[in-house]
């Protein structure tokens, strides 16, 4: 059973496709889009605790890529919950559905030739494996922000840790809900030690071979 099938069996949201739905193929190839945008598409999947610096790094990376003439877009966890995923809560099944939808959208952006940067806690290994499977292992770049809980709680940019300690929030990742550390991410960054600039440079290093790219022959 693959990650997507496993998820489908644990949620009330159906993943079945109607027999009356037919996939429509584009007349524009992947190579056509690579020539147009001069880049190989990819999804940089930032995962880590709240306060680890995911959004800060994501938006700085996006800014740097755009400045270089690359087509890039950030999908941020809070922003997505204002629209696409506004019907989802924070139960394990809702978190999984949240990640599934994000992965499907990132895949579409990649098919359009874009570089995608996602900023989601995505605490479960099985959900990140599902995202990798949906997007494709060749396009999925997992970056773990391995910042210590102590540092994240000291930062507390949204005041969430304060609310958790006051008993106002239940099931909070890293305290009352689990965070499953990635075993072999493509890159591990501790923002308690690395500066924003150094963190972004490290990710750009992973992307370098995809930028200014020509189609694969």
Buried (B, 14 or more C-beta within 10 A) or exposed (E): EEBBEEBBEEBEBEEEEEEEEEEEEEEEEBEEBBEEBBBBBBBBBBBBBBBBBBBBBBBBBBEBBEEEEBBBBBBBBEEBBEEBBEEBEBEBBBBBBBBBBBBEBBBEBBBBBBBBBBBBBBBBBBBBBBBBBBBBEEBBBBBBBBBBBEBBBEBBEEEBBEEBEEEEBEBBBBBEBEBBEBEEBBBBBBBBEBEEEEBBEBBBEBBEEBBEBEEEE
